[in-house]
Amino acid sequence: MDALKSLFKAIFRRWEDRPADQMFYVKMFFAFISAVVCGAYGTAFAGIRGIMFGFLVYVLSLYVIVYLLEVEPEQLGGRQKLVTDSLVSYLLLWVLLWTLLYAFTTPPSIYESLLFVAISSL
């Protein structure tokens, strides 16, 4: 656990004196990681699996902020601020990157089969 703590402290040391900025960049880092994982695994993370994975990674980012970086929620304005600040930015970055990666990594044959199923159901 100490190795992880020192790793995250080294990565986000630049914003050590500004906890709100540190929280923002940690959440953006985890949004990027979760979008890359969801996009790289393609159809395995399409739908509810990808959404659940994204929210679990968001909860993991909160854990990293509080326990590994040792940012007190009171420095940010309480636990509610910890959870809600940067939530919209996290969601937008995560969904945008996930969509782009999914669109460029999914083979065209999957789209053709989906189109065929949609047309045949009409």
N, C-alpha and C positions, 0 to 999 in steps of 0.2 A: 504494500500500500504506500510505503514511503517513496518507492520509485515512481509510482504514478503521480503522487503529490508533487515531487520535485520536477517531473516532466511538465505537468500543467503549469506549475509556477514559473518554469523557465520559458514556456511558450508565451504566457500571458503576463509576463513581468512588466512589460512596457506600461500597462494600465493599472499597476498595483495601487497607485495613489488615487485613482478614480474608479471606485467600485461599480458605478453604473456603466461606464464604458467597458470595463472588464466583463461584466455580465453580458453586454450586447455582443462583444466579439466571441465569447464562449458559445453563445447561442447560435451565432452565424457559422462558426466552425462546425458545430454539430449539425446544423441544417445542411451544410455542404456535404458532410460525411453521409448523412442519411439519404440525401438525394442521389449521391453517387451509388450507394448500395442498392437503393430501389431501382434506379435506372439501369444499373449493370445486370441485375438479375431479371430484368424484362418482365415477362408474363408471370413469373413466380411471385412477384410483388405487386401485380396489378390488382386494383380493387382494395378490399378491406385489409388485406395483409399489409400492403404498403402504408395505408393510413395508420394502422395500429403500430407498425414499426416506427413511423415518423413520430408518433406521440410518445412511444417508449423512449426514443432517443431524446425527445424534449425533456422528459422526466430525468433521464440520465444527465442531461446538461445542468439541470437544477441541482442534482446531487454533486456534480463536479464543482459548481459555483460555491455551494455551501460548505461541503466537507473537504474537498481537495484544495480549493483555493482559499478556504477559510474566510469567506466574505460573510459578515453578519447581515442577516436580513434587515435589521434595524438601520444599517447604513444605507440601505436602498429604499427605506420607507415602509418596511414590514414584509411579511410573507406574501400578501396579496400583490404588492408591487413586484416582488421577486418573480412571481408566476406570470403576471400579466404584461409587465414591461417587456418589450421586444417580441412578444408572442406573434403579433401580426407580421413583423419583419421575418421572423423564423418561418412562419407558414408561407409567406410569399416567396422567399428564396427557395425553400424546400420544394414547393409545388412547381415553380418555374424550372428549376434545374432538373427535377424528376421528369417533367414533361419533355423537356428538350432531349435529355439523355434517352428516354424511352422511345421517342420518335426517331432518333438517329441510330439506335442500336437494335430495334426490333426489325427482323427481316420482312421484306415486302410480302412474302407468301402468307404470313399471318393476316395481313390486312386484306389480301385477296380472298382468303377463306372467310373472314368476317363479313366482307362485302357480299359474298355469295350467299351466306346464311341470311343476311338481312334482306337481300332481294328475294330469295326463295320464300321467305316468310310472308311476303306481301301477297 
